[in-house]
Amino acid sequence: MSHATPPRTPQLFDPDDPHLRAEPTPEEFTGRDPRLPEGTPASEEGMVRPTLAALGRHSVRWGALFLSAVAGAAALALTAWVMRLLSAALARDDWLGWSTLTLILIAAFAALMLLARELVGFARLARLNRLSSEVAAARAGADPERERQAALSLVRLYRGRADTAWGVRRFAEHATDVRDPGELLLLAEREILVPLDLEARRLVLISAKRVATVTALSPLLLIAVGYVLVECVRLLRALATLYGGRPGVVGGLRLARMVLTHIVATGGLAMTDDLIGQFVGQDLLRRLSRRLGEGAFNGALTARVGVAGVEVVRPLPYLGAKPLRVRDLVGDVVKPMFAGR
């Protein structure tokens, strides 16, 4: 049985008493700043959230510093070697010196031309991306004027080519009759891009068949892997050139990185494996030889890379045309390999 606590009696105290201690307020318990408005989350009251960026903000990136120093030293060594060679060539007033100087000038001019080609290739890829953004903005806003500007940009991209001259001319003949929003881009796709899509399908199919055959007959795995990489980059450059990009070597590598990012984002590798299993059959794949299985997978993977490349470099999304799909290509790639089994 509990007893009632007697009430506290009034007490006298001196405010200057050093032993006097005030009770904490609710703000002191919660750590809340009384100057902040009500309802402010505690995480926003001056508290710094622990993130990786905050932890590594003041740290020195030693790996990047090491690579930068090594690259700078290599560039200086190469420059010093070229300068010594040039000085030796200028010091010799005979046929050997003049021949060396001529070859150095030719090499410098070729290097400038290669650099210019790479810059032009990057500019053309950027033009395709910019046109794709214009089309997406026009379709999202349903703006007829922006749609017309995007269609004109597409016509300017393909106007000077012999393989698209007929389609550009037909588009110009029927463009004035279009009134409904979205129909102008559909017309541009049907008259200009559909013939290019057919050629892109042919390029992807030829490259995938070539990869499947070479990797199935290759005696070394390293040769097969190297050939697949080279063929994929060459295919992507051919597709970009077909749609108006025409990148160089470095631009082709950048395009390959964009396509790889697209494949990873869409789960294309797993889908390629599933398509092979659906077409051939898992049991048959286990019974076939290892080389034929590798050839089939590499051919289907090349087809997936080609399809992703078309989706990346195509200036228009698929509006009314039939999209290029991997399942439509796997059968043509794998079927000849198992025709005699």
Summary of the structure (lengths in Angstrom):
residues: 341
radius of gyration: 33.6
end to end distance: 94.1
largest distance: 121.1
contacts: 916
relative contact order: 0.08
helix: 72%
strand: 0%
